[in-house]
Amino acid sequence: MIRFVVHRVALMLLLLAATSVLVFVMGRLAPGDPVQLLMGDLRDPVLEGRIRRELGLDRPLWEQYVRFVGQALRGDLGQSYASPGRAISGMVGQALPVTARLAAVTVGVAILVGVPLGILSAAGRGTGPDVLARLVALGGMSVPSFVVAVVLIQWLALGWHVVPVSGWGDAQHYLLPVAALVVQPLAYITRVTRAAVLRVLPEDYVRTARSKGLSAARVLAGHVLPNAAISVITVAGLAFSYALTGAFVVETIFRIPGLGQAAVVAGLLLALIVSGILVLPGVLPYRYDQQSLDHAFEGPTARHPLGTDQYGRDLLMRLAYGGRISLAVGLLTVLAEVVLGGLLGGVAGYAGGVVDEWLMRLTDVMLAFPALLLAILLAALLGPGTASVIAALTLAGWPAMARTVRGEILSLREREFVAAARAQGAPPSRMLARHLLPNTVHLVVVRATLDIGPIILTEATLSFLGVGVQRPIPSWGVLIADSFQHLQSFPYLAIVPCAALSATILTLNFVGEGLAEAIGPGVGQAA
């Protein structure tokens, strides 16, 4: 036991060290020169050299890293370049409690609602409550937090005037941000709780408890929930991480300082959406960037079925072209993370030992950064553009795919057909390529289908924040961002791209959920 604890502590320290190196290197690779930022338009080589010496930027990188770690351990994060004279540690100390409170309230609400909903869904599998719970989960995973925020602002704040549009301090200021943030954590907690309970219900000890005449409530409380709690606790921790990073977007908006047949229907709807995205740009008589100021803010007409934007550009054309961009980003990113994550996960699971240990520690380092925050940072480092977004999303997404494939390989490598191939002298490369990886395809397909939606959502978030696809290319995130300043006067400019984005992600999630349900309830959780 002591040896295990020492081993885990050593790994934790190693992960912290690796994470600190990654943060330091990415900070050094980030565009811009802090000295030039401090000096502004002033050009004085003598002053510039003095500032570099004071900041230690004239020293070798390894000395800068040692100084960086030493100061961080003392709580000294340096001075802010954006707000000269203010200590970063003080700014973080002032803003972090606000974000932490917002995230804690969000996760608390998600757990209080999601866990009972997931239990109710699993206990009545195939009934009306189960269908309702799955619809809530799929809908929650399909709608970005900033889309929910836009709808809530338009409906509750600007429409009914029951809550303030923005601000922080009073209890009422929690309502809109928590409502916008809670949607996705609630969906994931509901889904994972349902999958975990479904996995436990067929176990022998549960059947034994039922045979003894225990009530359904006692069986659930005393035998099912304790054995399903690990998965729920794990996803609750991940939900808190999501809420912390998702709060960045929501705080910006609100100015806070701190199913079988359904799957078939969804598949048909998805095919219709994809067909429209592919066909319409070649049929409509407009370019996506063609302006006509005489027709600005025009409502739906025969000439412009969805109306025009503030520059008179046809909204249907921009919506279809933006859909091409979003779907292309989603498909290419999923393909890249399947190749990279599948290969590394397969090697780690089959090789085991030191290879597995190091590859999994690498995934731990990557997973230490919330996916959205890592994608934002990488997109900023690589520069704006579609290719940079794909690269950033791939680097942020492959660790989860690697863990999924590794887990399946670990269970497959002890099977009889693998032992038989090993006895015949098959080399490791052949074992992976011919026997192990092909048997993970079903799980990878489900995982990839479920990942496309969140990837499109993240791309839209990056473009909404201005670090993704750049104007004049009209991705859905760009369309939503452009409509925000006209939300009260011309709400359809936001409603149309929000509806298209949510409908696409919803159909993708329905298809993925249908595949997971067809394969088995455990696959949905693993994926």
C-alpha positions as CSV (number, residue, x, y, z in Angstrom):
1,M,0.0,0.0,0.0
2,I,2.8,2.4,0.9
3,R,4.6,1.6,-2.3
4,F,1.5,2.3,-4.3
5,V,0.9,5.6,-2.6
6,V,4.6,6.6,-3.2
7,H,4.3,5.6,-6.8
8,R,1.2,7.6,-7.4
9,V,2.6,10.7,-5.6
10,A,5.8,10.4,-7.8
11,L,3.7,10.2,-10.9
12,M,1.7,13.3,-9.8
13,L,4.9,15.3,-9.2
14,L,6.1,14.1,-12.6
15,L,2.8,15.2,-14.2
16,L,3.0,18.6,-12.5
17,A,6.6,19.1,-13.7
18,A,5.7,18.1,-17.3
19,T,2.7,20.4,-17.2
20,S,4.8,23.3,-16.0
21,V,7.3,22.7,-18.8
22,L,4.4,22.7,-21.3
23,V,2.9,25.9,-19.9
24,F,6.3,27.6,-20.0
25,V,7.1,26.5,-23.6
26,M,3.7,27.5,-24.9
27,G,4.0,30.9,-23.2
28,R,7.4,31.4,-24.9
29,L,5.9,30.3,-28.3
30,A,2.9,32.6,-28.0
31,P,3.0,35.4,-30.5
32,G,4.1,38.8,-29.4
33,D,7.0,40.3,-27.3
34,P,6.2,41.2,-23.7
35,V,8.9,43.9,-23.8
36,Q,7.4,45.6,-26.9
37,L,4.0,45.4,-25.3
38,L,5.3,47.2,-22.3
39,M,7.1,49.8,-24.3
40,G,4.2,50.4,-26.7
41,D,5.3,52.7,-29.6
42,L,8.5,53.8,-27.8
43,R,11.7,52.6,-29.5
44,D,14.7,52.8,-27.2
45,P,17.3,50.0,-27.4
46,V,18.8,51.0,-24.1
47,L,15.5,50.9,-22.2
48,E,14.5,47.7,-24.0
49,G,17.7,46.0,-22.9
50,R,17.2,47.1,-19.3
51,I,13.7,45.8,-19.2
52,R,14.8,42.4,-20.7
53,R,17.5,42.1,-18.0
54,E,14.9,43.0,-15.2
55,L,12.5,40.4,-16.5
56,G,15.3,37.8,-17.0
57,L,14.5,37.4,-20.7
58,D,18.2,37.8,-21.7
59,R,19.1,34.6,-19.8
60,P,19.1,31.0,-21.3
61,L,15.7,29.3,-21.5
62,W,16.6,26.8,-18.7
63,E,17.4,29.6,-16.3
64,Q,14.1,31.4,-17.3
65,Y,12.2,28.1,-16.6
66,V,13.9,27.7,-13.1
67,R,13.0,31.2,-12.3
68,F,9.5,30.7,-13.5
69,V,9.0,27.6,-11.3
70,G,10.6,29.2,-8.3
71,Q,8.4,32.3,-8.5
72,A,5.3,30.2,-9.1
73,L,6.0,28.1,-6.0
74,R,6.2,31.3,-4.0
75,G,2.9,32.5,-5.5
76,D,4.6,35.2,-7.6
77,L,3.1,35.1,-11.1
78,G,4.6,38.4,-12.2
79,Q,3.0,41.6,-13.3
80,S,0.2,42.0,-15.9
81,Y,1.2,43.4,-19.2
82,A,-2.5,44.2,-20.1
83,S,-3.0,46.0,-16.7
84,P,0.5,47.5,-15.9
85,G,1.2,47.7,-12.2
86,R,-1.2,44.9,-11.2
87,A,0.2,41.6,-9.9
88,I,-1.2,38.6,-11.7
89,S,-1.5,36.6,-8.5
90,G,-3.8,39.3,-7.1
91,M,-5.9,39.4,-10.3
92,V,-6.3,35.6,-10.2
93,G,-7.0,35.7,-6.5
94,Q,-9.8,38.2,-7.1
95,A,-11.4,36.5,-10.1
96,L,-10.9,32.8,-9.4
97,P,-13.4,32.7,-6.4
98,V,-16.1,34.1,-8.7
99,T,-15.5,31.5,-11.4
100,A,-15.2,28.7,-8.8
101,R,-18.5,29.7,-7.2
102,L,-20.2,29.8,-10.5
103,A,-18.7,26.4,-11.5
104,A,-19.6,24.9,-8.1
105,V,-23.2,26.0,-8.3
106,T,-23.4,24.8,-11.8
107,V,-22.1,21.3,-11.0
108,G,-24.2,21.1,-7.9
109,V,-27.4,21.7,-9.9
110,A,-26.2,19.3,-12.6
111,I,-25.7,16.5,-10.0
112,L,-28.9,17.2,-8.1
113,V,-30.9,16.9,-11.3
114,G,-28.8,14.6,-13.5
115,V,-28.2,11.7,-11.1
116,P,-31.9,11.2,-10.2
117,L,-32.8,11.6,-13.9
118,G,-30.2,9.0,-14.9
119,I,-31.4,6.6,-12.3
120,L,-35.0,7.1,-13.3
121,S,-34.1,6.5,-16.9
122,A,-32.1,3.3,-16.3
123,A,-34.7,1.9,-13.9
124,G,-37.5,2.4,-16.5
125,R,-35.5,1.6,-19.6
126,G,-37.7,1.8,-22.7
127,T,-40.5,3.7,-20.9
128,G,-41.5,7.3,-21.3
129,P,-39.3,8.7,-18.5
130,D,-36.3,6.9,-20.2
131,V,-37.0,8.5,-23.5
132,L,-37.5,11.9,-21.9
133,A,-34.2,11.6,-19.9
134,R,-32.3,10.6,-23.1
135,L,-33.8,13.5,-25.0
136,V,-32.7,15.8,-22.2
137,A,-29.2,14.4,-22.3
138,L,-28.9,14.5,-26.1
139,G,-30.3,17.9,-26.3
140,G,-27.9,19.2,-23.6
141,M,-24.9,17.8,-25.5
142,S,-26.1,19.5,-28.7
143,V,-26.4,23.1,-27.7
144,P,-23.4,25.3,-26.9
145,S,-23.4,27.3,-23.8
146,F,-23.2,30.6,-25.7
147,V,-26.2,29.6,-27.7
148,V,-28.2,29.0,-24.5
149,A,-26.9,32.3,-23.2
150,V,-28.1,34.2,-26.3
151,V,-31.6,32.5,-26.1
152,L,-31.9,33.2,-22.3
153,I,-30.8,36.9,-22.7
154,Q,-33.3,37.4,-25.6
155,W,-36.2,35.6,-23.7
156,L,-35.8,36.3,-20.0
157,A,-33.8,39.5,-19.9
158,L,-34.7,41.5,-23.0
159,G,-38.2,39.9,-23.5
160,W,-39.7,39.5,-20.0
161,H,-37.2,41.7,-18.0
162,V,-37.3,39.2,-15.1
163,V,-33.5,39.0,-14.7
164,P,-30.6,41.4,-15.4
165,V,-28.8,41.1,-18.7
166,S,-25.3,41.1,-17.0
167,G,-23.5,41.9,-13.9
168,W,-22.4,40.2,-10.7
169,G,-23.0,40.5,-7.0
170,D,-26.6,39.5,-6.2
171,A,-28.2,36.1,-6.1
172,Q,-30.3,36.9,-9.2
173,H,-27.1,37.3,-11.2
174,Y,-26.5,33.6,-10.9
175,L,-29.6,32.6,-12.7
176,L,-28.7,33.2,-16.4
177,P,-25.0,32.1,-16.2
178,V,-25.8,28.9,-14.3
179,A,-28.7,28.1,-16.6
180,A,-26.4,28.6,-19.6
181,L,-23.5,26.6,-18.1
182,V,-25.5,23.7,-16.5
183,V,-26.9,22.3,-19.8
184,Q,-23.9,20.2,-20.9
185,P,-22.8,19.0,-17.4
186,L,-26.4,18.0,-16.7
187,A,-26.5,16.0,-20.0
188,Y,-23.2,14.2,-19.4
189,I,-24.1,13.3,-15.8
190,T,-27.5,12.0,-16.8
191,R,-26.0,9.9,-19.5
192,V,-23.2,8.4,-17.5
193,T,-25.5,7.7,-14.5
194,R,-27.9,5.9,-16.8
195,A,-25.1,3.8,-18.4
196,A,-23.5,3.0,-15.0
197,V,-26.8,1.9,-13.5
198,L,-27.7,-0.2,-16.6
199,R,-24.3,-1.9,-16.3
200,V,-24.9,-2.8,-12.6
201,L,-28.5,-3.9,-12.8
202,P,-27.9,-7.3,-14.4
203,E,-25.2,-8.3,-11.8
204,D,-25.8,-11.4,-9.7
205,Y,-25.8,-9.5,-6.4
206,V,-28.6,-7.3,-7.6
207,R,-30.7,-10.2,-8.7
208,T,-30.0,-11.8,-5.3
209,A,-31.2,-8.7,-3.5
210,R,-34.4,-8.7,-5.5
211,S,-35.0,-12.4,-4.8
212,K,-34.9,-11.6,-1.1
213,G,-37.9,-9.4,-1.5
214,L,-36.1,-6.0,-1.1
215,S,-38.0,-3.1,-2.6
216,A,-36.8,-1.4,-5.8
217,A,-35.8,1.7,-3.8
218,R,-33.6,-0.4,-1.4
219,V,-32.0,-2.3,-4.2
220,L,-31.1,0.9,-6.0
221,A,-29.9,2.7,-2.9
222,G,-28.1,-0.2,-1.2
223,H,-26.7,-2.2,-4.1
224,V,-26.8,-0.4,-7.4
225,L,-25.8,3.2,-6.6
226,P,-22.7,2.4,-4.5
227,N,-21.4,0.3,-7.4
228,A,-22.2,2.9,-10.0
229,A,-20.9,5.8,-8.0
230,I,-17.3,5.7,-9.3
231,S,-18.4,6.6,-12.9
232,V,-20.7,9.3,-11.6
233,I,-18.0,10.8,-9.4
234,T,-15.5,10.7,-12.2
235,V,-17.8,12.5,-14.6
236,A,-18.8,15.0,-11.9
237,G,-15.1,16.0,-11.5
238,L,-14.8,16.4,-15.3
239,A,-18.0,18.4,-15.3
240,F,-16.4,20.8,-12.8
241,S,-13.4,21.2,-15.1
242,Y,-15.8,21.9,-18.0
243,A,-17.7,24.4,-15.9
244,L,-14.5,26.3,-15.0
245,T,-13.5,26.6,-18.7
246,G,-17.0,27.1,-20.0
247,A,-17.4,29.9,-17.5
248,F,-14.9,31.8,-19.5
249,V,-17.3,32.2,-22.4
250,V,-20.4,32.7,-20.2
251,E,-18.6,35.3,-18.1
252,T,-17.6,37.2,-21.2
253,I,-21.3,37.2,-22.4
254,F,-22.7,38.2,-19.0
255,R,-19.8,40.5,-18.0
256,I,-19.1,38.6,-14.8
257,P,-15.8,39.5,-13.2
258,G,-14.5,36.1,-12.9
259,L,-32.9,6.0,-29.2
260,G,-33.3,3.2,-32.0
261,Q,-36.1,4.8,-34.2
262,A,-35.0,8.2,-33.2
263,A,-31.5,7.4,-34.5
264,V,-32.9,6.4,-37.9
265,V,-34.9,9.7,-38.0
266,A,-31.9,11.6,-36.9
267,G,-29.8,9.9,-39.6
268,L,-32.3,10.9,-42.2
269,L,-32.4,14.5,-40.9
270,L,-28.6,14.5,-40.8
271,A,-28.5,13.4,-44.4
272,L,-30.9,16.2,-45.3
273,I,-28.8,18.8,-43.5
274,V,-25.6,17.5,-45.2
275,S,-27.3,17.4,-48.6
276,G,-28.4,21.0,-48.2
277,I,-24.9,22.1,-47.1
278,L,-23.3,20.4,-50.1
279,V,-25.9,21.4,-52.8
280,L,-27.1,24.9,-51.9
281,P,-23.8,26.8,-52.4
282,G,-23.8,25.5,-56.0
283,V,-27.4,26.3,-56.7
284,L,-28.0,29.7,-55.1
285,P,-27.1,32.7,-57.4
286,Y,-25.0,34.4,-54.7
287,R,-21.5,34.2,-53.3
288,Y,-21.2,33.9,-49.5
289,D,-19.4,37.3,-49.4
290,Q,-21.6,39.1,-52.0
291,Q,-22.8,42.4,-50.4
292,S,-25.9,44.5,-51.2
293,L,-26.3,47.3,-48.8
294,D,-29.6,48.3,-50.3
295,H,-31.0,45.0,-49.1
296,A,-29.5,45.0,-45.6
297,F,-31.6,43.4,-42.8
298,E,-34.1,42.2,-45.3
299,G,-36.6,39.6,-44.0
300,P,-37.4,36.3,-45.7
301,T,-38.5,36.8,-49.3
302,A,-38.6,34.6,-52.5
303,R,-35.2,36.1,-53.5
304,H,-33.7,35.6,-50.0
305,P,-35.5,32.7,-48.3
306,L,-33.8,33.4,-44.9
307,G,-33.3,37.1,-45.3
308,T,-30.1,39.1,-45.4
309,D,-27.6,40.3,-42.8
310,Q,-26.3,43.7,-42.0
311,Y,-24.4,43.9,-45.2
312,G,-27.1,42.5,-47.4
313,R,-25.5,39.1,-47.8
314,D,-27.8,36.2,-48.4
315,L,-28.2,34.4,-45.0
316,L,-29.1,31.0,-46.5
317,M,-26.0,31.0,-48.7
318,R,-23.7,32.0,-45.7
319,L,-25.4,29.3,-43.6
320,A,-24.9,26.6,-46.1
321,Y,-21.3,27.6,-46.8
322,G,-20.6,27.9,-43.0
323,G,-22.0,24.4,-42.6
324,R,-19.5,23.1,-45.1
325,I,-16.7,24.6,-43.0
326,S,-18.0,23.3,-39.7
327,L,-18.7,19.7,-41.0
328,A,-15.3,19.6,-42.7
329,V,-13.6,20.7,-39.5
330,G,-15.5,18.0,-37.6
331,L,-14.8,15.2,-40.0
332,L,-11.1,15.9,-40.5
333,T,-10.5,16.4,-36.8
334,V,-12.3,13.1,-35.9
335,L,-10.3,11.3,-38.6
336,A,-7.0,12.7,-37.3
337,E,-7.8,11.9,-33.6
338,V,-8.9,8.4,-34.6
339,V,-5.6,7.8,-36.3
340,L,-3.4,9.4,-33.7
341,G,-5.3,8.3,-30.6
342,G,-6.1,4.9,-32.0
343,L,-2.4,4.2,-32.8
344,L,-1.0,5.5,-29.4
345,G,-3.8,3.8,-27.4
346,G,-3.3,0.5,-29.3
347,V,0.5,0.5,-28.7
348,A,0.1,1.5,-25.0
349,G,-2.6,-1.2,-24.4
350,Y,-0.7,-4.0,-26.2
351,A,2.9,-3.2,-25.1
352,G,2.0,-2.5,-21.4
353,G,4.9,-1.9,-18.9
354,V,7.0,1.2,-19.4
355,V,5.6,2.0,-22.8
356,D,2.1,2.1,-21.5
357,E,3.1,4.0,-18.4
358,W,4.8,6.8,-20.4
359,L,2.2,7.1,-23.1
360,M,-0.6,7.3,-20.5
361,R,1.3,9.9,-18.5
362,L,1.5,11.9,-21.8
363,T,-2.2,11.6,-22.1
364,D,-2.6,12.7,-18.5
365,V,-0.5,15.8,-19.2
366,M,-2.8,16.7,-22.2
367,L,-5.9,15.9,-20.2
368,A,-4.7,18.2,-17.4
369,F,-5.6,21.1,-19.7
370,P,-9.4,21.5,-20.3
371,A,-10.0,20.8,-24.0
372,L,-11.6,24.2,-24.8
373,L,-8.8,26.1,-23.0
374,L,-6.1,24.0,-24.8
375,A,-7.8,24.5,-28.1
376,I,-8.0,28.3,-27.6
377,L,-4.3,28.4,-26.6
378,L,-3.2,26.2,-29.6
379,A,-5.3,28.1,-32.0
380,A,-3.7,31.4,-30.8
381,L,-0.2,29.8,-31.1
382,L,-0.7,28.3,-34.5
383,G,-2.5,31.4,-35.8
384,P,-6.1,31.9,-37.1
385,G,-7.5,29.8,-39.9
386,T,-9.3,26.5,-40.6
387,A,-6.1,24.4,-40.7
388,S,-5.0,25.7,-37.3
389,V,-8.4,25.0,-35.8
390,I,-8.2,21.4,-37.0
391,A,-4.7,20.9,-35.6
392,A,-5.7,22.5,-32.3
393,L,-8.8,20.3,-31.9
394,T,-6.9,17.2,-32.9
395,L,-4.2,17.8,-30.3
396,A,-6.9,18.5,-27.7
397,G,-9.0,15.5,-28.6
398,W,-6.7,12.5,-29.2
399,P,-6.0,11.7,-25.5
400,A,-9.6,10.7,-24.9
401,M,-9.6,8.5,-28.0
402,A,-6.3,6.9,-26.9
403,R,-7.7,6.0,-23.5
404,T,-10.9,4.5,-25.1
405,V,-8.8,2.3,-27.5
406,R,-6.3,1.3,-24.8
407,G,-9.1,0.2,-22.5
408,E,-10.5,-2.1,-25.2
409,I,-7.1,-3.4,-26.1
410,L,-6.4,-4.3,-22.5
411,S,-9.5,-6.5,-22.4
412,L,-8.8,-8.0,-25.9
413,R,-5.2,-9.0,-25.4
414,E,-6.1,-11.7,-23.0
415,R,-8.7,-13.4,-25.3
416,E,-8.1,-16.8,-26.8
417,F,-7.7,-15.7,-30.4
418,V,-4.9,-13.3,-29.4
419,A,-3.2,-16.1,-27.4
420,A,-3.5,-18.4,-30.4
421,A,-1.9,-15.7,-32.7
422,R,0.8,-15.1,-30.2
423,A,1.6,-18.9,-30.0
424,Q,1.9,-19.0,-33.8
425,G,4.7,-16.4,-33.6
426,A,2.8,-13.3,-34.9
427,P,5.0,-10.2,-34.4
428,P,3.5,-7.3,-32.3
429,S,2.8,-5.1,-35.4
430,R,0.8,-8.0,-37.0
431,M,-1.0,-8.6,-33.7
432,L,-2.1,-4.9,-33.6
433,A,-2.9,-4.5,-37.2
434,R,-4.7,-7.8,-37.9
435,H,-6.2,-9.0,-34.5
436,L,-6.5,-6.2,-32.0
437,L,-7.2,-2.8,-33.7
438,P,-9.9,-4.3,-36.1
439,N,-11.8,-5.5,-33.0
440,T,-12.0,-2.0,-31.6
441,V,-13.6,-0.6,-34.7
442,H,-17.1,-0.8,-33.3
443,L,-16.1,1.2,-30.2
444,V,-14.1,3.7,-32.3
445,V,-17.0,4.3,-34.7
446,V,-19.3,5.0,-31.8
447,R,-16.8,7.3,-30.1
448,A,-16.0,9.1,-33.4
449,T,-19.7,9.6,-34.1
450,L,-20.3,11.0,-30.6
451,D,-17.2,13.2,-30.9
452,I,-18.1,15.0,-34.2
453,G,-20.8,17.0,-32.4
454,P,-18.6,18.3,-29.6
455,I,-15.9,19.1,-32.1
456,I,-18.2,21.2,-34.3
457,L,-19.4,22.9,-31.1
458,T,-15.9,23.7,-30.0
459,E,-15.0,25.0,-33.5
460,A,-18.1,27.3,-33.3
461,T,-17.0,28.4,-29.8
462,L,-13.4,29.2,-31.1
463,S,-14.8,31.1,-34.1
464,F,-17.3,32.9,-31.8
465,L,-14.4,34.1,-29.6
466,G,-12.4,35.2,-32.7
467,V,-9.6,32.6,-32.6
468,G,-11.1,30.1,-35.0
469,V,-12.2,30.5,-38.6
470,Q,-11.7,34.1,-39.7
471,R,-13.9,36.5,-41.5
472,P,-15.1,36.8,-44.3
473,I,-15.4,32.9,-44.2
474,P,-18.8,32.4,-42.6
475,S,-18.5,29.5,-40.1
476,W,-21.6,29.1,-37.9
477,G,-19.6,30.5,-34.9
478,V,-18.7,33.6,-36.9
479,L,-22.4,34.0,-38.0
480,I,-23.5,33.9,-34.3
481,A,-20.8,36.3,-33.2
482,D,-21.7,38.8,-36.0
483,S,-25.4,38.7,-35.0
484,F,-24.8,39.4,-31.3
485,Q,-24.7,43.2,-31.7
486,H,-28.0,43.1,-33.5
487,L,-29.7,40.6,-31.2
488,Q,-32.5,42.9,-29.9
489,S,-33.4,44.5,-33.3
490,F,-32.9,41.5,-35.6
491,P,-32.9,38.3,-33.5
492,Y,-33.4,36.1,-36.6
493,L,-29.7,36.7,-37.4
494,A,-28.8,34.7,-34.3
495,I,-31.7,32.3,-34.3
496,V,-31.0,30.8,-37.8
497,P,-27.3,29.8,-37.2
498,C,-28.0,28.8,-33.6
499,A,-30.8,26.5,-34.8
500,A,-28.7,25.0,-37.6
501,L,-25.8,24.4,-35.2
502,S,-27.9,22.8,-32.6
503,A,-29.9,20.7,-35.0
504,T,-26.8,19.3,-36.6
505,I,-25.1,18.5,-33.3
506,L,-28.4,17.0,-32.0
507,T,-28.8,14.7,-35.0
508,L,-25.1,13.6,-34.7
509,N,-25.6,12.8,-31.1
510,F,-28.8,10.8,-31.9
511,V,-27.0,8.8,-34.4
512,G,-24.1,8.1,-32.1
513,E,-26.4,7.3,-29.2
514,G,-28.3,4.9,-31.5
515,L,-25.1,3.1,-32.4
516,A,-24.1,2.9,-28.8
517,E,-27.4,1.6,-27.7
518,A,-27.4,-1.0,-30.5
519,I,-24.0,-2.3,-29.5
520,G,-24.8,-2.2,-25.7
521,P,-25.3,0.2,-22.8
522,G,-21.6,-0.2,-21.7
523,V,-20.3,1.1,-25.0
524,G,-22.1,4.4,-24.6
525,Q,-20.3,5.0,-21.4
526,A,-16.9,3.8,-22.7
527,A,-17.2,6.0,-25.7
